[in-house]
Amino acid sequence: MPFRYRDRGPTSALQFAIGLELMLLSPDPERTILTTDHPNGGPFTAYPRILHLLMDKEARDRELASHPKVAVERSGLAGIAREYTLSEIAQLTRSGPAKLLGLADRGHLRPGARADVAVYRDQPDRTAMFSRAHRVLKDGAVIVEDGEVVSWARG
C-alpha cells in the first residue's frame, strides 16, 4: 500500500525520503521522535506503514521506486541497509517518548508503570501487524481484543 501523498509531487516525495533517512541514520531510536506533518508527511494513521518501511529494506526500496525520481537522486535512502528491530521500534514509539517527556510511569514494564500496553501478533507484513493490535491494555484493563474495541477508558 503506497502512500497517497507521494503523488503530491517531488517536494513531498523528497521530504518523505529524507524523513526515513534521518530515522534510519539515528544511532539511538530512544532519542528519536516519530512524527508526521500532515499533509506533507501524512496523517498519524500512516505510522504502521512508516514502521514497516523502517523495518524492511525491500519494502522501502519498492516504495521509493514508486516515488518521483528526485527522492532517489537527492536522498541517501536507497543506500541505507539498516532495518529497525522490534526492540528499536518499542524504543522509538514507547520508551523514548516517555523518557523525553519525563513520564517516569510510562514507556516501560517495570513495577509502578501505568500498564498501558499494546500487543501485536508478529507478521511479516509489518503494516498489517501495526495496523491492528492483538490486544491493548489501558491501566492494565483490556480495551482492544483482536483489533476490536471491547471497552472504553479515559486518558
C-alpha positions in Angstrom: 0.0 0.0 0.0 1.9 3.1 -1.2 1.4 6.4 0.5 -1.2 8.5 -1.3 0.7 11.7 -0.7 3.7 10.5 -2.7 1.7 11.7 -5.7 1.7 15.3 -4.5 4.9 15.9 -6.2 8.7 15.8 -5.9 9.0 18.0 -2.9 6.7 15.8 -0.8 8.5 12.7 -2.1 11.9 14.1 -1.1 10.6 15.1 2.4 9.3 11.6 2.8 12.6 10.1 1.8 14.7 12.4 4.0 12.5 11.7 7.0 13.0 8.0 6.6 16.7 8.6 6.0 17.1 10.6 9.2 15.3 7.9 11.2 17.5 5.2 9.8 20.7 7.1 10.4 19.8 7.9 14.0 22.1 5.8 16.3 19.6 5.9 19.2 15.9 5.2 18.5 15.1 6.1 22.1 16.2 9.7 21.4 14.4 10.0 18.1 10.9 11.2 17.7 8.5 9.8 15.1 6.1 12.4 13.9 4.4 13.4 10.7 3.4 16.7 9.3 0.1 16.3 7.6 -0.4 16.9 4.7 3.3 16.7 3.7 4.3 13.8 5.9 0.9 12.1 6.1 -1.5 11.6 9.0 -0.7 9.6 12.1 -2.7 6.7 10.5 0.4 6.2 8.2 2.5 5.2 11.2 2.0 1.4 10.6 3.4 1.8 7.1 6.2 4.0 8.2 7.2 1.5 10.9 7.1 -1.3 8.2 9.4 0.7 6.0 11.8 1.3 8.9 11.9 -2.4 9.5 12.0 -3.7 5.9 14.7 -2.6 3.3 13.0 -4.5 0.4 9.6 -2.8 1.1 11.4 0.6 1.5 13.1 0.1 -1.9 9.8 -0.8 -3.6 8.1 2.2 -2.0 11.0 4.5 -3.1 10.8 3.2 -6.6 7.2 4.4 -6.8 8.1 8.0 -5.9 9.3 10.7 -8.2 13.0 10.2 -9.2 14.1 13.2 -7.2 13.5 11.3 -4.0 16.2 8.7 -5.0 18.6 11.2 -6.6 18.7 13.7 -3.7 18.5 11.5 -0.7 20.7 8.7 0.5 17.7 6.5 1.5 18.4 3.9 -1.2 21.9 3.2 0.1 20.8 2.6 3.7 20.7 -1.1 4.6 19.6 -0.7 8.2 16.4 -2.3 9.4 14.9 -1.4 12.8 14.3 -4.4 15.1 11.1 -4.8 17.1 13.1 -3.7 20.2 14.1 -0.5 18.4 10.5 0.2 17.3 9.5 -0.1 21.0 12.2 2.3 22.0 11.2 4.7 19.2 7.4 4.6 19.9 7.2 3.8 23.6 10.2 4.2 26.0 11.8 7.1 24.1 8.8 9.5 24.0 8.0 8.7 27.7 11.6 9.5 28.8 11.8 12.6 26.7 8.5 13.9 28.2 9.6 13.0 31.7 6.8 10.4 32.2 8.5 8.0 34.6 5.4 5.8 34.9 5.2 5.1 31.2 7.2 3.5 28.4 8.4 0.5 30.4 7.1 -2.7 32.1 8.7 -2.3 35.5 6.8 -2.2 38.8 4.9 1.1 39.1 4.3 1.5 35.4 0.8 2.6 34.2 0.3 -0.8 32.3 -0.7 0.9 29.0 0.5 -1.8 26.7 -0.1 -2.7 23.0 0.5 -6.3 22.0 0.9 -7.3 18.3 1.0 -10.7 16.6 4.3 -11.0 14.7 3.6 -10.9 11.0 6.0 -10.4 8.0 3.6 -7.7 6.8 4.5 -5.1 9.4 1.9 -2.6 8.0 -0.8 -5.1 8.7 0.7 -6.0 12.1 0.9 -2.4 13.4 -2.5 -1.5 11.9 -4.4 -3.9 14.1 -3.2 -4.6 17.6 -3.9 -8.0 19.0 -4.5 -6.6 22.4 -4.4 -3.1 24.1 -4.4 -2.6 27.8 -5.1 0.7 29.4 -4.1 0.9 33.1 -4.0 -2.9 33.0 -7.5 -3.4 31.6 -8.1 -4.9 28.2 -9.7 -2.3 25.9 -8.9 -3.8 22.5 -9.0 -7.5 21.6 -8.0 -8.7 18.1 -8.2 -5.2 16.7 -11.7 -4.5 18.1 -12.6 -2.1 20.9 -14.1 -4.1 23.7 -14.1 -1.4 26.4 -13.6 2.3 26.8 -11.2 4.0 29.2 -10.4 7.7 29.8 -7.0 9.2 29.4 
